[in-house]
Amino acid sequence: MGRKSKIVERQSEILDHLIHILNDEGLEGVTFAKISHRMGVNKSLVAHYFKSKEDMMISLADHIIEKYKHTYHNMFKGENDPQQRLDIFINTIVNQDWEIGDEITDIAYYSCFYLRFKNEKISNRLTKLYEFIKQMYAEELTLYRDAGIINVTDPEQAAVFILSLSEGCYYYSTVMGNNKDQNKIADMRALVLRILTREDSLI
């Protein structure tokens, strides 16, 4: 047990330094030598825990996914009232306020996203992440529907719609930066609620 804990601890430390290098220099700047230099250890120590740069990035993808899952499970902070949960749900997905920790930056996430086009293992992991999020969204939407506060006929389809809309808006906002379109994106909360609560369900 102690040895396994030590391995996990050391790998986590290496991933922390990996993220710092990704933030400072991008994916192309990541090398075992730079990580070991930041850690103040011999390069062979990094190689002992990770066989390659690819192996490290796969572990980073796993780390990010676990962060998202943990954050989702703790999103509602024990709240059981459906209306309160709906408010938390909408605010979180519209504002992308996942509280996954400052260390998981957009650069770290999108480095993994970029590699999904080249690495089947990372691609499969990100697919499973979105399947997880979609399922969690669908379960929440079913709860709200059964409580009579939204009107959807297909919670899974509604989950796909909301997930696609929120991801697209976040990507758009990061590309466009701080300009007048930010106000339009902020209106997405009202739009999502109008769609979910229409008497004649659209989804």
N, C-alpha and C positions, 0 to 999 in steps of 0.2 A: 504493500500500500504506500509506504514511504517513498519508494523508488519511483512509482508511477506519479505520485504527487510532485516530486522533484522534476520529472520530465515535463509535466504539464506547466509547472511554474516557469521553467527555463524557456520552453517554447513560447509561452505567453510574453515573456520578457523580450524575446527575439522579435515577435510580431509587433510589439510596441515600437521598437526601433525601426522596424520595416515601415510602419505607418509614418513615422517622422521623416524618413527618407523619401517616401512617396510624396508627402506634402511639400518637402523642400525641393526635390529634384525630379519628381515624376517617376514613372515606371522604368524608364530607360536608365535612371540613375541608381537603381537597386543592384547592389552586388554584395556578396558575402564579405568582401574586404571592408566595405563601408559600414556594414552592420557591426562587424567585429570591432572596428575602430571606435564606433560610437559606444559600444559596450565595454571597451577596454579589455578585450579578450582576444585570444588567438583565433584566426579564421577557421581552424580545424574544429573548434568548439561549435560554431554555427553549423558546419557541415555534419557534425555528429548528430544534430537534431533534425536537420532538413537536408535531404539528398541533393536538392537543386533549388534554383529560384522558382521554378514551376511548382515544386512541392510546397514552398513557402506561401505562394499565392493561393494555392488550393486551401491551405490551412487558414489563410486570412479570410477567404470566402466563407469557410465554416464558422470562423469567429464572428463575422458580421451577421451571418444568418442566426446564430445563437443569440446575439445581442437583440436582433429584431424580435425573435420569438419570446425572449424574456420580457422585453418591453411591452409587447402586445398583451401577454398574460397579466401584466401589472398595470395596464392602461387605466382600468376602471377603479383601481384602489379600493376594492371591496364594495363598490356601489352596486346595489341590486335593483334600484328603481329604474324601469325601462326608459322613462323620459330623461332622467339624468344621464343614463348610459348613452342615449342617442345624442345628447348635447356634447358629451365627451367625445364620442365617436366621430361626429361631424367636425368638431373643432380640431381634432387630432389629424384627420386625413386632409382637411383643407389647408391647415397651417403646416403640415408635415412636421408636427411637433412630437416626434417619436421618443425623444429623451433617451437615445441609445448611447449617449456619452460623447464627450467632445473629441475623443480619440478616433471615432469612426467618422471621418470627414467625407465630403463628396469625392475628393480625389481618391481616397482609399476605395470607396464603393465603386466609382466609375473605372478605376483600374481593373477591378475584377470584372466589371461589366464588359470592358473592352476585350479582356482575355477570353470571355465566353465564346467569342467568334473563332478563337483559335484552339481552345482547350475544351474538350468534351466533358471532362470532369467538372470544371467550373460551370459550364453551361447547364449541366444536369442539376447542380446545386442551386443555381439561381432559379431554375424552373421550379424546383421543389419549394423554394422560398415563396415564390408568387402563388403556387398552389396552396401553400399553407395560409397566406394572407387572404386569398380568395375564399377559402373555406371558413376562416374566422369571420370575415365580413358577412358571408352568407348566414352563418349561425346567428350573428348579432341582428341582421335584418329580419330573420325569422322571428326572433324574440320580439322585436318592435312591431312586426306585423301582427303577431298573436296577441299583443297587448293593445292593438287597435290604434296605434299612433302613427303608423305609416300604411300605405296601400300599395303593395307590390304583389304580383301574381307569381313571380319566379325570383326568389331571393338570390339564387346563384347568378342569374343573368344580371340582376341589379348590382351584385357584388362586382362582377366583371366591368360593368359600366362605371361604377364609382372608382374602382381601382385604376382603370384606364384614364379617366378624367383627371384624377388627382395626380397621377404620375406625369401625364402630359402637361398639366398646368405647372407642376414643379420644374420640369425640364425647360419649359418655355420661359418661366420667370428667371431661371438661372442664366439663360442665354441672353435675355433682354435686359437684365439688370434692373436698376431702380429707375423706372420711368412711369409715365401715366398709365401704362397697361397694368401696373400692380393693383390699381383700384378695381379694375375689371376682374382680375383673378380673385381679389378679396370677396367679390360678389358671388363666387362659386358656392359658398356656404348656403346662401339664400336659394340659388338655383337648384342645388341638390335637394334641399328640403322641399321645394315646390314640386319637384319631380316625384319624390317619394310619398308626398301626402296628397297628390291629386286624387279626386274622386274617381276619375276614369284612368286607372292605372296604365302607365306607358310601358312598364317593365314588370 
